Amino acid sequence: MAFDPAATAELLHQARAARAPAGPLPAGAAPSTLAEAIAVQHALARRWRAIPPAGFKIGATTRRMQEYLGLAGPAAGFMQGANLHRAPAALAWAGFRNPGVECEIAVRLGRDLPAGPCDEATAAAAVQDVCAAIEIVENRYGPPPAGDLKALGTPTLVADQVYHAAAVLADAPADWRGLDLGAIRGRFIIDGEEKAAGHGRDLLGHPMTALAWLAASPEVAAFGGLRAGQVVMLGSVTPPIWLDRPCEVIAAFEHMPEARLRFV
C-alpha cells in the first residue's frame, strides 16, 4: 500500500487536539524517508489552512543540536500565524505539552527567496528585519526531556514540525545591517538566572548561512519557496531548556531588544 501523507497528517492533528503523544506512529503510518516526512508536513499545513505558511523554523543548526537529536544536518518545519506572538508575551502554561524553550535569532523577509541554491549574500539581501526570539518547543514523544527519539524516528520528528509549538518575536533593532550577526552573543535567562549562552556563528557559521540553507532545502521547496513577510526562526544558539513549571524566559542578544515570555 502506498504511503498516505494526508492520513498521517490527520493522526498528528488528532494527537495535538487531544494533547496525546504524537508518536511512535502505527506501522505503515510513520514516514520512513525525508521526502515522506515533508509530504506529511505539507498535508498538515493544508489541514490547518496554513499554505502559504506564516514562516519556517530551522532545527539543529548547531552541531550539538544535531548530535542531541540524532540528525546528520539541519531540518525545517513550517509555522502557523496563530502561533507567532509579539514580545512581551504571556502564554498559558496549560496550553503546551511538556514545553521547552530555545534562544533564537529570527528574520522577517522583505522579498521572496525562490526555492533552490542560495548564498549568504542573496539571503541577507532578502531580509527586512532581524530580531531576538524565543521558540517554544514541545516534547510530544514520550519520556522527558525530549521523548524517545530512537523509537520515534527522525522522519516523524520532521513531519511533526521538528518540535515546534510557538514563537515569541522581539522588536527589531533600528539598523540590523550594522551588527556583526556572526559574533553577536545571545543569553538565555530563566526566572532571572542565566542558563545558557551562544553566538550567531553557532548557526551553521552565520545566521544568513542558515537562511541560505533553508532557501535551498527540500522542506521549503515543497511550499514553493520563501515569501516576503514570512518569519524564519534561524535556530537556537543554545540547547533547548526543558521546563517543569511556569516561569519567565528572556532571550537577550547584544544590541537587540529582548524577547520576553511569561508562562502563566
N, C-alpha and C positions, 0 to 999 in steps of 0.2 A: 504494500500500500504506500502511495506517495505521501511524503511529509506534508502536513497541512498547517501552515503558519497561522492561519486565522483561528483554527481550533486551539492551538497552543496559546495564542494571544488571549483567547477567551478564558482559558484556565488561569492565566496570570491576572487577568482583570477580576475574575471571581475571587481569587485569593486576596487581592488588595481590598476588595469591597468587604470581605468577611474578616479582614485582618488575620488571615490564616497563613501558614507557611507557604511560600511560593515554590518550593522545591524540596527534594528532588521531584521532578515531574514523572508521571507514569511512563512506562516503556512505550515507545512509539510516539509520545508527545514531546519528549525532550529533543531540542535541536542537537545535532551531532557535529555540525560544522559552523564556521563563522558565517557563511552565506545563509544557512538556515536561520541562525540567530538574528541576523539583520532583517531577514524576511519577517520574523516574528515581531521585531521592533516596529517595522513599518505597519504591520497589521494592527499592533497595539495602538499606534498613533492614529490610525484610521478609525479604530474602535472608539477612541476618545475625541474624535474630530480635531486632531492636532496636526493636520497636514495643511500647509507647512507648519512645522513646529515653531515655538517661540524661541528656540535656541537648542544648543547642544552642550553636554558636559563631556570632558575628556577625563578618563580614569587612567591611573597607572602611568603618569608621565614621568615619574621618578623611578630609578632602579629599585629603590627599597620598596616602593608600592608594587612594582611588577613582581618582585620576589614575594611580597606579602600575599598577593592574590594569585600567584602561580601563573602569571601571564608572561608571554615572550616579548610583549610590547604594549603600547597603549591600546585602549579600547574607548569607544564613544557611545553615548546614548542621547536620545532626543529629550527635550524638556517642554513641558506644557506651560502656557502663560499663567494659568491659575496658581502654579506652584512657584512663581517668581515674586519675591517680596522686596520692598524697598526698606533699607535700614533707616532708623532703628525699627526692628520688627519684634512683635510679641506674638508667639505662636503657642497653641495648646499642646502641652506635653502629651496628652492623651490621644492626639491626632497622629502619632507616629509609633511605629513598631520597632522596638529596640534601636533607638536612634543613636547616631554618631554625628560628628561634625568634622569638616575639613576646611583648612585655611587656604584660600584660593585667590588667584588673580582672574578677573573676568574682563571681557571686552564686549562692547556693542558695535556691530558693524554699521558703517556708513554707506557701504556699497556692496553689491553682490560679489561673491567669490565662486566662480564656476567649479564644479567638481573636476578633479584632475590634478596633475602635478602642479606644485606651488612652491615658491621660495619665500624666504623670510621677508624680503623687501616688498614683494607683492602682497603678502598677508598684512604687513604693517600698513600699507597704503589704503587698505580696505577698512581700517579700524577708525571709528569715530571717537569712542571713549574707552578708557581703561579704568578699572576700579578694584578696590578690595572687595572680597566676597566671602561668604560662608556657604558651603554646600551642606545640606542635611542629607545624610545617608541613612539607610535602614538595613539592619540585618533581618532579612525575610527568609532566612535559610537554616534555621536551627540554632544550635547551642551558641551562646555568646563567646567572644565578642562579634565574630564575623560570620558565623554559621559554618556548616560542614561543606567547604568549597570542593573538596575532593569528591564527595558524593553528588554534589550539585552539578559539577561540570562547568567549565569556562563558557561554553556556548549559551547555557541557560543564564548565566550571570550577565552576559552581553544582551541577550534577549530581554532581560528584565531591567534594562537601563543602567546596568553597572552600579547597583546600589542606590541610584538616585531617588530622592523623595522631594526635595525642595531646595531653593537657594535664596539667599539674602544678599542684596546688592547695595553697596555704599554709593554715595555721590562720587562723581568723577573729579579728579583734580583739574585745575584750570588748563594746564599745559602738560599733558602726559608725555608728549614727544620730547620734552626736555629732561625726562627722567631716564636713568640707566636701569631699564627693566630687568636686565640680567643680574645686576648687582644688588637690586633692591631687596631689603630684608623684611620678612614678614614674621610677626609673632602671634602666637595663639594663646589667648588669655581666657581662662575659665574661672568664674567667680573670683576675679582679681588676682589669680595666680598664673604666671606664665607656664604653660605646659609643654610647648614645643616651638621651634623656630626653623625657618629655612629661607632660601633666596630664590629670586626669579630664575636664576640659572639652573635650578633643580628641575625645571620644566623642560625636559629634552634639550637642555643647554641654554635656552632662551624662550620666554613666553611666545614670541612670534614664530619661533620654530615649531612650537606646539600647535599654533593656529594653522601654519602651513601643512603640518601633518594631517590635521583634521580635514582641511580642504581636499586633500588627496585620498582620504580614507574611503573604504567601501561603505561605511555607515552613512556618510554624507552623500555619496553617490546615489544611494537608494532613495534619498529625499530630493534629488535633483540639484544638489549644490547648496551653498550658503547664501543667505539673502540679507539685504540691507535691513536693519532693525533687529535682527536676531542677536541674542545674547549667547556668548560662548564662555563657559567655565573652563579655564585652561588647565586645570589640575591643581592638586594640593601640594604646597611646599613642605608639608609635614605629613606624617602618617595620620590616619583618622583617630580622633579621640572618641571612644565609645562612652556613652553617658549612662548613668544609673539613676539620675534624679533631675528634676527641673533645675536650671541654672542660667547664668548669664554668660554669653560667649562673645568674644571680641576678636576679630581678625584685624591686626594693626600692621600696616605696611608703611614704611618710611615715605614721607612726602605725599601721603594719600589720606583722605578722610577714612575713618574707621568703619568697618562693618560691624554692627551690633545686633545681637539676637538675644531675646529673653524668652525662655520657655516658662509658661505659666500653667 
